Amino acid sequence: QVKLVESGGGLVQAGGSLRLSCAASGSIFSINHMGWSRQAPGKQRELVAHITSGGSTNYANSVKGRFTISRDNAKNTVFLQMNSQKPEDTAVYYCNAVVISNSGRVGDYWGQGTQVTVSS
């Protein structure tokens, strides 16, 4: 019933910037937290950034000071601004949201992922 779609991934050179977007749609009453995770080849999935419904944020130490997470509650959308990118940022980035449906059910949803490649 709920779908998350990421966009904005692509190829960028080291030191450059990308902005990821994730739009949620479907039977949504409200969205609690939203976040971004990533998975590089041969690595475990890593939480990158998290934002609560009230706007409180948390970041992985590896991206703190370089990435910024934000959300537009009116559009059920979360963003990840990635600056000063490093080759180590290369990964598939996944959007995640905890959604309260119109029926009152709480569910944890994930997007399909978008590839980010940072070249040196």
Summary of the structure (lengths in Angstrom):
residues: 120
radius of gyration: 14.1
end to end distance: 40.6
largest distance: 48.5
contacts: 367
relative contact order: 0.33
helix: 5%
strand: 59%
